[in-house]
Amino acid sequence: MSHRVPVDGTLDLHSFLPRDIASVVEAYLEAATEAGLAEVRLIHGRGIGVQRATVHRVLSRHAAVRSFHDAPESHLGATIALLAV
């Protein structure tokens, strides 16, 4: 199954299987970089932190990510990544 996701700066990961999160985030970062976005918001939810850890792992290794931080208003449910454009 494939998903078509608009590259508008926000990606809600709730509709993806946990095993696909890393590759989805990777592909979204590539598309966001190509689109010239300087910032993206990745919504992973709070839960027990597994999805957040996966997202942070991908962000920490991606060449286009300058920095990232938890979105303060989300109470650990979303991460903001600043991209090198």
PyMOL Python script that loads the backbone (N, CA, C, O; Angstrom):
from pymol import cmd

cmd.read_pdbstr("""\
ATOM      1  N   MET A   1       0.843  -1.175   0.000  1.00  0.00           N
ATOM      2  CA  MET A   1       0.000   0.000   0.000  1.00  0.00           C
ATOM      3  C   MET A   1       0.890   1.240   0.000  1.00  0.00           C
ATOM      4  O   MET A   1       1.863   1.302   0.752  1.00  0.00           O
ATOM      5  N   SER A   2       0.570   2.217  -0.827  1.00  0.00           N
ATOM      6  CA  SER A   2       1.347   3.456  -0.830  1.00  0.00           C
ATOM      7  C   SER A   2       0.450   4.617  -0.430  1.00  0.00           C
ATOM      8  O   SER A   2      -0.754   4.625  -0.686  1.00  0.00           O
ATOM      9  N   HIS A   3       1.069   5.581   0.197  1.00  0.00           N
ATOM     10  CA  HIS A   3       0.359   6.778   0.634  1.00  0.00           C
ATOM     11  C   HIS A   3       0.878   7.959  -0.167  1.00  0.00           C
ATOM     12  O   HIS A   3       2.073   8.055  -0.446  1.00  0.00           O
ATOM     13  N   ARG A   4      -0.023   8.853  -0.533  1.00  0.00           N
ATOM     14  CA  ARG A   4       0.372  10.106  -1.157  1.00  0.00           C
ATOM     15  C   ARG A   4       0.148  11.186  -0.116  1.00  0.00           C
ATOM     16  O   ARG A   4      -0.965  11.374   0.374  1.00  0.00           O
ATOM     17  N   VAL A   5       1.204  11.883   0.210  1.00  0.00           N
ATOM     18  CA  VAL A   5       1.157  12.867   1.274  1.00  0.00           C
ATOM     19  C   VAL A   5       1.569  14.216   0.704  1.00  0.00           C
ATOM     20  O   VAL A   5       2.617  14.319   0.066  1.00  0.00           O
ATOM     21  N   PRO A   6       0.763  15.255   0.924  1.00  0.00           N
ATOM     22  CA  PRO A   6       1.183  16.579   0.459  1.00  0.00           C
ATOM     23  C   PRO A   6       2.397  17.049   1.257  1.00  0.00           C
ATOM     24  O   PRO A   6       2.481  16.832   2.466  1.00  0.00           O
ATOM     25  N   VAL A   7       3.318  17.685   0.579  1.00  0.00           N
ATOM     26  CA  VAL A   7       4.515  18.198   1.245  1.00  0.00           C
ATOM     27  C   VAL A   7       4.253  19.672   1.552  1.00  0.00           C
ATOM     28  O   VAL A   7       4.654  20.572   0.813  1.00  0.00           O
ATOM     29  N   ASP A   8       3.563  19.879   2.675  1.00  0.00           N
ATOM     30  CA  ASP A   8       3.153  21.230   3.055  1.00  0.00           C
ATOM     31  C   ASP A   8       3.776  21.693   4.366  1.00  0.00           C
ATOM     32  O   ASP A   8       3.409  22.741   4.896  1.00  0.00           O
ATOM     33  N   GLY A   9       4.714  20.915   4.885  1.00  0.00           N
ATOM     34  CA  GLY A   9       5.394  21.293   6.114  1.00  0.00           C
ATOM     35  C   GLY A   9       4.912  20.552   7.347  1.00  0.00           C
ATOM     36  O   GLY A   9       5.527  20.658   8.408  1.00  0.00           O
ATOM     37  N   THR A  10       3.818  19.801   7.227  1.00  0.00           N
ATOM     38  CA  THR A  10       3.310  19.032   8.359  1.00  0.00           C
ATOM     39  C   THR A  10       3.033  17.600   7.915  1.00  0.00           C
ATOM     40  O   THR A  10       2.348  17.362   6.920  1.00  0.00           O
ATOM     41  N   LEU A  11       3.574  16.663   8.664  1.00  0.00           N
ATOM     42  CA  LEU A  11       3.348  15.248   8.372  1.00  0.00           C
ATOM     43  C   LEU A  11       2.802  14.575   9.623  1.00  0.00           C
ATOM     44  O   LEU A  11       3.477  14.506  10.651  1.00  0.00           O
ATOM     45  N   ASP A  12       1.576  14.080   9.524  1.00  0.00           N
ATOM     46  CA  ASP A  12       0.955  13.339  10.625  1.00  0.00           C
ATOM     47  C   ASP A  12       1.235  11.857  10.398  1.00  0.00           C
ATOM     48  O   ASP A  12       0.777  11.277   9.414  1.00  0.00           O
ATOM     49  N   LEU A  13       1.972  11.263  11.289  1.00  0.00           N
ATOM     50  CA  LEU A  13       2.416   9.881  11.127  1.00  0.00           C
ATOM     51  C   LEU A  13       1.429   8.846  11.650  1.00  0.00           C
ATOM     52  O   LEU A  13       1.708   7.649  11.583  1.00  0.00           O
ATOM     53  N   HIS A  14       0.294   9.274  12.163  1.00  0.00           N
ATOM     54  CA  HIS A  14      -0.673   8.343  12.742  1.00  0.00           C
ATOM     55  C   HIS A  14      -1.219   7.317  11.739  1.00  0.00           C
ATOM     56  O   HIS A  14      -1.605   6.218  12.136  1.00  0.00           O
ATOM     57  N   SER A  15      -1.256   7.655  10.472  1.00  0.00           N
ATOM     58  CA  SER A  15      -1.845   6.733   9.498  1.00  0.00           C
ATOM     59  C   SER A  15      -0.843   5.713   8.954  1.00  0.00           C
ATOM     60  O   SER A  15      -1.192   4.904   8.094  1.00  0.00           O
ATOM     61  N   PHE A  16       0.386   5.742   9.443  1.00  0.00           N
ATOM     62  CA  PHE A  16       1.412   4.829   8.958  1.00  0.00           C
ATOM     63  C   PHE A  16       1.697   3.730   9.981  1.00  0.00           C
ATOM     64  O   PHE A  16       1.577   3.937  11.188  1.00  0.00           O
ATOM     65  N   LEU A  17       2.071   2.574   9.476  1.00  0.00           N
ATOM     66  CA  LEU A  17       2.454   1.473  10.356  1.00  0.00           C
ATOM     67  C   LEU A  17       3.772   1.807  11.050  1.00  0.00           C
ATOM     68  O   LEU A  17       4.646   2.432  10.449  1.00  0.00           O
ATOM     69  N   PRO A  18       3.922   1.399  12.297  1.00  0.00           N
ATOM     70  CA  PRO A  18       5.167   1.683  13.024  1.00  0.00           C
ATOM     71  C   PRO A  18       6.426   1.253  12.270  1.00  0.00           C
ATOM     72  O   PRO A  18       7.440   1.949  12.318  1.00  0.00           O
ATOM     73  N   ARG A  19       6.372   0.127  11.581  1.00  0.00           N
ATOM     74  CA  ARG A  19       7.557  -0.355  10.862  1.00  0.00           C
ATOM     75  C   ARG A  19       7.936   0.532   9.680  1.00  0.00           C
ATOM     76  O   ARG A  19       9.058   0.460   9.179  1.00  0.00           O
ATOM     77  N   ASP A  20       6.989   1.378   9.232  1.00  0.00           N
ATOM     78  CA  ASP A  20       7.236   2.245   8.076  1.00  0.00           C
ATOM     79  C   ASP A  20       7.653   3.662   8.454  1.00  0.00           C
ATOM     80  O   ASP A  20       8.025   4.445   7.579  1.00  0.00           O
ATOM     81  N   ILE A  21       7.599   4.003   9.726  1.00  0.00           N
ATOM     82  CA  ILE A  21       7.820   5.389  10.153  1.00  0.00           C
ATOM     83  C   ILE A  21       9.173   5.919   9.690  1.00  0.00           C
ATOM     84  O   ILE A  21       9.233   7.016   9.134  1.00  0.00           O
ATOM     85  N   ALA A  22      10.238   5.195   9.893  1.00  0.00           N
ATOM     86  CA  ALA A  22      11.569   5.688   9.524  1.00  0.00           C
ATOM     87  C   ALA A  22      11.661   5.999   8.033  1.00  0.00           C
ATOM     88  O   ALA A  22      12.170   7.055   7.656  1.00  0.00           O
ATOM     89  N   SER A  23      11.182   5.106   7.188  1.00  0.00           N
ATOM     90  CA  SER A  23      11.279   5.343   5.745  1.00  0.00           C
ATOM     91  C   SER A  23      10.341   6.467   5.298  1.00  0.00           C
ATOM     92  O   SER A  23      10.669   7.209   4.372  1.00  0.00           O
ATOM     93  N   VAL A  24       9.195   6.598   5.936  1.00  0.00           N
ATOM     94  CA  VAL A  24       8.271   7.679   5.600  1.00  0.00           C
ATOM     95  C   VAL A  24       8.891   9.029   5.963  1.00  0.00           C
ATOM     96  O   VAL A  24       8.839   9.974   5.176  1.00  0.00           O
ATOM     97  N   VAL A  25       9.469   9.112   7.146  1.00  0.00           N
ATOM     98  CA  VAL A  25      10.109  10.371   7.565  1.00  0.00           C
ATOM     99  C   VAL A  25      11.263  10.707   6.630  1.00  0.00           C
ATOM    100  O   VAL A  25      11.417  11.858   6.221  1.00  0.00           O
ATOM    101  N   GLU A  26      12.059   9.728   6.296  1.00  0.00           N
ATOM    102  CA  GLU A  26      13.190   9.929   5.380  1.00  0.00           C
ATOM    103  C   GLU A  26      12.702  10.481   4.042  1.00  0.00           C
ATOM    104  O   GLU A  26      13.243  11.467   3.541  1.00  0.00           O
ATOM    105  N   ALA A  27      11.685   9.848   3.466  1.00  0.00           N
ATOM    106  CA  ALA A  27      11.145  10.293   2.178  1.00  0.00           C
ATOM    107  C   ALA A  27      10.542  11.687   2.287  1.00  0.00           C
ATOM    108  O   ALA A  27      10.690  12.505   1.379  1.00  0.00           O
ATOM    109  N   TYR A  28       9.862  11.958   3.398  1.00  0.00           N
ATOM    110  CA  TYR A  28       9.263  13.284   3.579  1.00  0.00           C
ATOM    111  C   TYR A  28      10.338  14.361   3.686  1.00  0.00           C
ATOM    112  O   TYR A  28      10.188  15.443   3.119  1.00  0.00           O
ATOM    113  N   LEU A  29      11.409  14.077   4.398  1.00  0.00           N
ATOM    114  CA  LEU A  29      12.499  15.049   4.508  1.00  0.00           C
ATOM    115  C   LEU A  29      13.118  15.341   3.145  1.00  0.00           C
ATOM    116  O   LEU A  29      13.440  16.489   2.839  1.00  0.00           O
ATOM    117  N   GLU A  30      13.281  14.319   2.337  1.00  0.00           N
ATOM    118  CA  GLU A  30      13.817  14.518   0.981  1.00  0.00           C
ATOM    119  C   GLU A  30      12.882  15.397   0.159  1.00  0.00           C
ATOM    120  O   GLU A  30      13.329  16.325  -0.515  1.00  0.00           O
ATOM    121  N   ALA A  31      11.589  15.106   0.215  1.00  0.00           N
ATOM    122  CA  ALA A  31      10.609  15.881  -0.539  1.00  0.00           C
ATOM    123  C   ALA A  31      10.530  17.316  -0.023  1.00  0.00           C
ATOM    124  O   ALA A  31      10.413  18.254  -0.812  1.00  0.00           O
ATOM    125  N   ALA A  32      10.592  17.490   1.285  1.00  0.00           N
ATOM    126  CA  ALA A  32      10.532  18.833   1.875  1.00  0.00           C
ATOM    127  C   ALA A  32      11.754  19.652   1.469  1.00  0.00           C
ATOM    128  O   ALA A  32      11.644  20.844   1.183  1.00  0.00           O
ATOM    129  N   THR A  33      12.902  19.015   1.447  1.00  0.00           N
ATOM    130  CA  THR A  33      14.128  19.696   1.027  1.00  0.00           C
ATOM    131  C   THR A  33      14.018  20.114  -0.434  1.00  0.00           C
ATOM    132  O   THR A  33      14.357  21.244  -0.786  1.00  0.00           O
ATOM    133  N   GLU A  34      13.546  19.208  -1.284  1.00  0.00           N
ATOM    134  CA  GLU A  34      13.371  19.521  -2.703  1.00  0.00           C
ATOM    135  C   GLU A  34      12.369  20.650  -2.905  1.00  0.00           C
ATOM    136  O   GLU A  34      12.502  21.446  -3.835  1.00  0.00           O
ATOM    137  N   ALA A  35      11.369  20.718  -2.036  1.00  0.00           N
ATOM    138  CA  ALA A  35      10.342  21.767  -2.133  1.00  0.00           C
ATOM    139  C   ALA A  35      10.824  23.093  -1.546  1.00  0.00           C
ATOM    140  O   ALA A  35      10.127  24.103  -1.645  1.00  0.00           O
ATOM    141  N   GLY A  36      12.000  23.097  -0.940  1.00  0.00           N
ATOM    142  CA  GLY A  36      12.550  24.325  -0.390  1.00  0.00           C
ATOM    143  C   GLY A  36      12.008  24.726   0.971  1.00  0.00           C
ATOM    144  O   GLY A  36      12.124  25.884   1.371  1.00  0.00           O
ATOM    145  N   LEU A  37      11.414  23.770   1.688  1.00  0.00           N
ATOM    146  CA  LEU A  37      10.884  24.083   3.020  1.00  0.00           C
ATOM    147  C   LEU A  37      12.026  24.239   4.015  1.00  0.00           C
ATOM    148  O   LEU A  37      12.985  23.467   3.997  1.00  0.00           O
ATOM    149  N   ALA A  38      11.920  25.226   4.873  1.00  0.00           N
ATOM    150  CA  ALA A  38      12.951  25.468   5.881  1.00  0.00           C
ATOM    151  C   ALA A  38      12.623  24.773   7.198  1.00  0.00           C
ATOM    152  O   ALA A  38      13.492  24.604   8.053  1.00  0.00           O
ATOM    153  N   GLU A  39      11.359  24.370   7.357  1.00  0.00           N
ATOM    154  CA  GLU A  39      10.917  23.776   8.614  1.00  0.00           C
ATOM    155  C   GLU A  39       9.806  22.781   8.346  1.00  0.00           C
ATOM    156  O   GLU A  39       8.944  23.012   7.498  1.00  0.00           O
ATOM    157  N   VAL A  40       9.829  21.669   9.074  1.00  0.00           N
ATOM    158  CA  VAL A  40       8.734  20.699   8.993  1.00  0.00           C
ATOM    159  C   VAL A  40       8.309  20.301  10.397  1.00  0.00           C
ATOM    160  O   VAL A  40       9.103  20.302  11.338  1.00  0.00           O
ATOM    161  N   ARG A  41       7.036  19.963  10.508  1.00  0.00           N
ATOM    162  CA  ARG A  41       6.455  19.498  11.770  1.00  0.00           C
ATOM    163  C   ARG A  41       6.050  18.048  11.564  1.00  0.00           C
ATOM    164  O   ARG A  41       5.266  17.735  10.668  1.00  0.00           O
ATOM    165  N   LEU A  42       6.585  17.167  12.395  1.00  0.00           N
ATOM    166  CA  LEU A  42       6.291  15.740  12.316  1.00  0.00           C
ATOM    167  C   LEU A  42       5.474  15.359  13.534  1.00  0.00           C
ATOM    168  O   LEU A  42       5.961  15.425  14.663  1.00  0.00           O
ATOM    169  N   ILE A  43       4.230  14.959  13.304  1.00  0.00           N
ATOM    170  CA  ILE A  43       3.320  14.610  14.397  1.00  0.00           C
ATOM    171  C   ILE A  43       3.386  13.105  14.613  1.00  0.00           C
ATOM    172  O   ILE A  43       2.945  12.323  13.770  1.00  0.00           O
ATOM    173  N   HIS A  44       3.940  12.711  15.749  1.00  0.00           N
ATOM    174  CA  HIS A  44       4.125  11.293  16.042  1.00  0.00           C
ATOM    175  C   HIS A  44       3.270  10.821  17.207  1.00  0.00           C
ATOM    176  O   HIS A  44       3.165   9.617  17.437  1.00  0.00           O
ATOM    177  N   GLY A  45       2.668  11.721  17.936  1.00  0.00           N
ATOM    178  CA  GLY A  45       1.854  11.357  19.086  1.00  0.00           C
ATOM    179  C   GLY A  45       2.712  11.152  20.323  1.00  0.00           C
ATOM    180  O   GLY A  45       3.934  11.041  20.236  1.00  0.00           O
ATOM    181  N   ARG A  46       2.056  11.103  21.474  1.00  0.00           N
ATOM    182  CA  ARG A  46       2.792  10.975  22.739  1.00  0.00           C
ATOM    183  C   ARG A  46       3.031   9.520  23.105  1.00  0.00           C
ATOM    184  O   ARG A  46       4.184   9.102  23.210  1.00  0.00           O
ATOM    185  N   GLY A  47       2.014   8.761  23.297  1.00  0.00           N
ATOM    186  CA  GLY A  47       2.150   7.337  23.617  1.00  0.00           C
ATOM    187  C   GLY A  47       3.249   7.055  24.619  1.00  0.00           C
ATOM    188  O   GLY A  47       3.379   7.753  25.624  1.00  0.00           O
ATOM    189  N   ILE A  48       4.042   6.024  24.343  1.00  0.00           N
ATOM    190  CA  ILE A  48       5.152   5.663  25.242  1.00  0.00           C
ATOM    191  C   ILE A  48       6.498   6.119  24.679  1.00  0.00           C
ATOM    192  O   ILE A  48       7.543   5.805  25.249  1.00  0.00           O
ATOM    193  N   GLY A  49       6.483   6.854  23.571  1.00  0.00           N
ATOM    194  CA  GLY A  49       7.699   7.459  23.041  1.00  0.00           C
ATOM    195  C   GLY A  49       8.435   6.690  21.965  1.00  0.00           C
ATOM    196  O   GLY A  49       9.510   7.110  21.535  1.00  0.00           O
ATOM    197  N   VAL A  50       7.880   5.569  21.517  1.00  0.00           N
ATOM    198  CA  VAL A  50       8.571   4.763  20.512  1.00  0.00           C
ATOM    199  C   VAL A  50       8.645   5.500  19.176  1.00  0.00           C
ATOM    200  O   VAL A  50       9.711   5.564  18.564  1.00  0.00           O
ATOM    201  N   GLN A  51       7.528   6.052  18.720  1.00  0.00           N
ATOM    202  CA  GLN A  51       7.516   6.771  17.433  1.00  0.00           C
ATOM    203  C   GLN A  51       8.396   8.012  17.516  1.00  0.00           C
ATOM    204  O   GLN A  51       9.123   8.320  16.572  1.00  0.00           O
ATOM    205  N   ARG A  52       8.336   8.721  18.633  1.00  0.00           N
ATOM    206  CA  ARG A  52       9.163   9.919  18.823  1.00  0.00           C
ATOM    207  C   ARG A  52      10.644   9.544  18.718  1.00  0.00           C
ATOM    208  O   ARG A  52      11.417  10.251  18.071  1.00  0.00           O
ATOM    209  N   ALA A  53      11.033   8.457  19.340  1.00  0.00           N
ATOM    210  CA  ALA A  53      12.428   8.008  19.286  1.00  0.00           C
ATOM    211  C   ALA A  53      12.845   7.664  17.858  1.00  0.00           C
ATOM    212  O   ALA A  53      13.958   7.982  17.439  1.00  0.00           O
ATOM    213  N   THR A  54      11.961   7.022  17.122  1.00  0.00           N
ATOM    214  CA  THR A  54      12.256   6.686  15.719  1.00  0.00           C
ATOM    215  C   THR A  54      12.435   7.956  14.907  1.00  0.00           C
ATOM    216  O   THR A  54      13.393   8.076  14.144  1.00  0.00           O
ATOM    217  N   VAL A  55      11.517   8.908  15.063  1.00  0.00           N
ATOM    218  CA  VAL A  55      11.603  10.175  14.338  1.00  0.00           C
ATOM    219  C   VAL A  55      12.902  10.890  14.690  1.00  0.00           C
ATOM    220  O   VAL A  55      13.605  11.363  13.797  1.00  0.00           O
ATOM    221  N   HIS A  56      13.226  10.976  15.957  1.00  0.00           N
ATOM    222  CA  HIS A  56      14.447  11.670  16.381  1.00  0.00           C
ATOM    223  C   HIS A  56      15.701  10.974  15.847  1.00  0.00           C
ATOM    224  O   HIS A  56      16.676  11.638  15.495  1.00  0.00           O
ATOM    225  N   ARG A  57      15.682   9.653  15.787  1.00  0.00           N
ATOM    226  CA  ARG A  57      16.828   8.914  15.246  1.00  0.00           C
ATOM    227  C   ARG A  57      17.044   9.268  13.770  1.00  0.00           C
ATOM    228  O   ARG A  57      18.172   9.519  13.345  1.00  0.00           O
ATOM    229  N   VAL A  58      15.957   9.286  12.997  1.00  0.00           N
ATOM    230  CA  VAL A  58      16.068   9.635  11.576  1.00  0.00           C
ATOM    231  C   VAL A  58      16.560  11.070  11.429  1.00  0.00           C
ATOM    232  O   VAL A  58      17.449  11.342  10.622  1.00  0.00           O
ATOM    233  N   LEU A  59      15.991  11.984  12.201  1.00  0.00           N
ATOM    234  CA  LEU A  59      16.381  13.390  12.107  1.00  0.00           C
ATOM    235  C   LEU A  59      17.852  13.594  12.465  1.00  0.00           C
ATOM    236  O   LEU A  59      18.539  14.397  11.834  1.00  0.00           O
ATOM    237  N   SER A  60      18.328  12.880  13.462  1.00  0.00           N
ATOM    238  CA  SER A  60      19.715  13.059  13.912  1.00  0.00           C
ATOM    239  C   SER A  60      20.730  12.593  12.866  1.00  0.00           C
ATOM    240  O   SER A  60      21.890  13.003  12.902  1.00  0.00           O
ATOM    241  N   ARG A  61      20.301  11.745  11.943  1.00  0.00           N
ATOM    242  CA  ARG A  61      21.210  11.200  10.925  1.00  0.00           C
ATOM    243  C   ARG A  61      21.033  11.826   9.548  1.00  0.00           C
ATOM    244  O   ARG A  61      21.833  11.566   8.649  1.00  0.00           O
ATOM    245  N   HIS A  62      20.013  12.637   9.369  1.00  0.00           N
ATOM    246  CA  HIS A  62      19.717  13.158   8.027  1.00  0.00           C
ATOM    247  C   HIS A  62      20.546  14.409   7.735  1.00  0.00           C
ATOM    248  O   HIS A  62      20.575  15.347   8.532  1.00  0.00           O
ATOM    249  N   ALA A  63      21.210  14.410   6.595  1.00  0.00           N
ATOM    250  CA  ALA A  63      22.113  15.507   6.234  1.00  0.00           C
ATOM    251  C   ALA A  63      21.420  16.862   6.100  1.00  0.00           C
ATOM    252  O   ALA A  63      22.048  17.894   6.335  1.00  0.00           O
ATOM    253  N   ALA A  64      20.146  16.882   5.729  1.00  0.00           N
ATOM    254  CA  ALA A  64      19.445  18.150   5.515  1.00  0.00           C
ATOM    255  C   ALA A  64      18.906  18.767   6.803  1.00  0.00           C
ATOM    256  O   ALA A  64      18.445  19.909   6.790  1.00  0.00           O
ATOM    257  N   VAL A  65      18.955  18.043   7.900  1.00  0.00           N
ATOM    258  CA  VAL A  65      18.395  18.538   9.166  1.00  0.00           C
ATOM    259  C   VAL A  65      19.472  19.312   9.922  1.00  0.00           C
ATOM    260  O   VAL A  65      20.496  18.759  10.322  1.00  0.00           O
ATOM    261  N   ARG A  66      19.210  20.621  10.109  1.00  0.00           N
ATOM    262  CA  ARG A  66      20.141  21.469  10.865  1.00  0.00           C
ATOM    263  C   ARG A  66      19.968  21.253  12.358  1.00  0.00           C
ATOM    264  O   ARG A  66      20.942  21.165  13.106  1.00  0.00           O
ATOM    265  N   SER A  67      18.701  21.168  12.783  1.00  0.00           N
ATOM    266  CA  SER A  67      18.394  20.940  14.194  1.00  0.00           C
ATOM    267  C   SER A  67      16.945  20.491  14.302  1.00  0.00           C
ATOM    268  O   SER A  67      16.172  20.600  13.350  1.00  0.00           O
ATOM    269  N   PHE A  68      16.593  19.984  15.479  1.00  0.00           N
ATOM    270  CA  PHE A  68      15.200  19.614  15.732  1.00  0.00           C
ATOM    271  C   PHE A  68      14.925  19.719  17.216  1.00  0.00           C
ATOM    272  O   PHE A  68      15.830  19.648  18.047  1.00  0.00           O
ATOM    273  N   HIS A  69      13.646  19.891  17.525  1.00  0.00           N
ATOM    274  CA  HIS A  69      13.223  20.022  18.924  1.00  0.00           C
ATOM    275  C   HIS A  69      11.757  19.623  19.053  1.00  0.00           C
ATOM    276  O   HIS A  69      11.005  19.640  18.079  1.00  0.00           O
ATOM    277  N   ASP A  70      11.372  19.269  20.258  1.00  0.00           N
ATOM    278  CA  ASP A  70       9.972  18.953  20.517  1.00  0.00           C
ATOM    279  C   ASP A  70       9.154  20.225  20.385  1.00  0.00           C
ATOM    280  O   ASP A  70       9.566  21.283  20.861  1.00  0.00           O
ATOM    281  N   ALA A  71       7.998  20.127  19.742  1.00  0.00           N
ATOM    282  CA  ALA A  71       7.087  21.269  19.638  1.00  0.00           C
ATOM    283  C   ALA A  71       6.505  21.511  21.017  1.00  0.00           C
ATOM    284  O   ALA A  71       5.809  20.642  21.542  1.00  0.00           O
ATOM    285  N   PRO A  72       6.765  22.668  21.627  1.00  0.00           N
ATOM    286  CA  PRO A  72       6.379  22.886  23.025  1.00  0.00           C
ATOM    287  C   PRO A  72       4.887  22.720  23.305  1.00  0.00           C
ATOM    288  O   PRO A  72       4.512  22.217  24.364  1.00  0.00           O
ATOM    289  N   GLU A  73       4.045  23.130  22.387  1.00  0.00           N
ATOM    290  CA  GLU A  73       2.604  23.064  22.629  1.00  0.00           C
ATOM    291  C   GLU A  73       2.043  21.647  22.496  1.00  0.00           C
ATOM    292  O   GLU A  73       0.891  21.405  22.857  1.00  0.00           O
ATOM    293  N   SER A  74       2.833  20.720  21.987  1.00  0.00           N
ATOM    294  CA  SER A  74       2.331  19.366  21.739  1.00  0.00           C
ATOM    295  C   SER A  74       2.578  18.403  22.895  1.00  0.00           C
ATOM    296  O   SER A  74       2.104  17.267  22.864  1.00  0.00           O
ATOM    297  N   HIS A  75       3.311  18.838  23.910  1.00  0.00           N
ATOM    298  CA  HIS A  75       3.620  17.970  25.060  1.00  0.00           C
ATOM    299  C   HIS A  75       4.230  16.648  24.611  1.00  0.00           C
ATOM    300  O   HIS A  75       3.766  15.577  25.000  1.00  0.00           O
ATOM    301  N   LEU A  76       5.264  16.731  23.797  1.00  0.00           N
ATOM    302  CA  LEU A  76       6.038  15.609  23.255  1.00  0.00           C
ATOM    303  C   LEU A  76       5.309  14.828  22.157  1.00  0.00           C
ATOM    304  O   LEU A  76       5.710  13.711  21.830  1.00  0.00           O
ATOM    305  N   GLY A  77       4.255  15.395  21.589  1.00  0.00           N
ATOM    306  CA  GLY A  77       3.514  14.709  20.536  1.00  0.00           C
ATOM    307  C   GLY A  77       3.930  15.073  19.128  1.00  0.00           C
ATOM    308  O   GLY A  77       3.455  14.472  18.165  1.00  0.00           O
ATOM    309  N   ALA A  78       4.816  16.053  18.995  1.00  0.00           N
ATOM    310  CA  ALA A  78       5.274  16.477  17.661  1.00  0.00           C
ATOM    311  C   ALA A  78       6.700  17.011  17.776  1.00  0.00           C
ATOM    312  O   ALA A  78       7.136  17.468  18.833  1.00  0.00           O
ATOM    313  N   THR A  79       7.402  16.936  16.663  1.00  0.00           N
ATOM    314  CA  THR A  79       8.780  17.416  16.590  1.00  0.00           C
ATOM    315  C   THR A  79       8.892  18.390  15.429  1.00  0.00           C
ATOM    316  O   THR A  79       8.335  18.163  14.355  1.00  0.00           O
ATOM    317  N   ILE A  80       9.617  19.474  15.658  1.00  0.00           N
ATOM    318  CA  ILE A  80       9.900  20.461  14.623  1.00  0.00           C
ATOM    319  C   ILE A  80      11.343  20.248  14.157  1.00  0.00           C
ATOM    320  O   ILE A  80      12.256  20.174  14.979  1.00  0.00           O
ATOM    321  N   ALA A  81      11.545  20.152  12.859  1.00  0.00           N
ATOM    322  CA  ALA A  81      12.883  20.018  12.298  1.00  0.00           C
ATOM    323  C   ALA A  81      13.177  21.223  11.415  1.00  0.00           C
ATOM    324  O   ALA A  81      12.366  21.596  10.568  1.00  0.00           O
ATOM    325  N   LEU A  82      14.334  21.822  11.618  1.00  0.00           N
ATOM    326  CA  LEU A  82      14.800  22.927  10.785  1.00  0.00           C
ATOM    327  C   LEU A  82      15.734  22.342   9.731  1.00  0.00           C
ATOM    328  O   LEU A  82      16.676  21.611  10.038  1.00  0.00           O
ATOM    329  N   LEU A  83      15.443  22.688   8.481  1.00  0.00           N
ATOM    330  CA  LEU A  83      16.180  22.101   7.366  1.00  0.00           C
ATOM    331  C   LEU A  83      17.133  23.097   6.727  1.00  0.00           C
ATOM    332  O   LEU A  83      16.874  24.301   6.716  1.00  0.00           O
ATOM    333  N   ALA A  84      18.221  22.595   6.203  1.00  0.00           N
ATOM    334  CA  ALA A  84      19.156  23.403   5.440  1.00  0.00           C
ATOM    335  C   ALA A  84      18.606  23.508   4.016  1.00  0.00           C
ATOM    336  O   ALA A  84      18.491  22.508   3.307  1.00  0.00           O
ATOM    337  N   VAL A  85      18.280  24.700   3.623  1.00  0.00           N
ATOM    338  CA  VAL A  85      17.739  24.896   2.257  1.00  0.00           C
ATOM    339  C   VAL A  85      18.634  25.794   1.452  1.00  0.00           C
ATOM    340  O   VAL A  85      18.344  26.072   0.289  1.00  0.00           O
TER     341      VAL A  85
END
""", "prot")
cmd.dss("prot")
cmd.show_as("cartoon", "prot")
cmd.util.cbc("prot")
cmd.orient("prot")
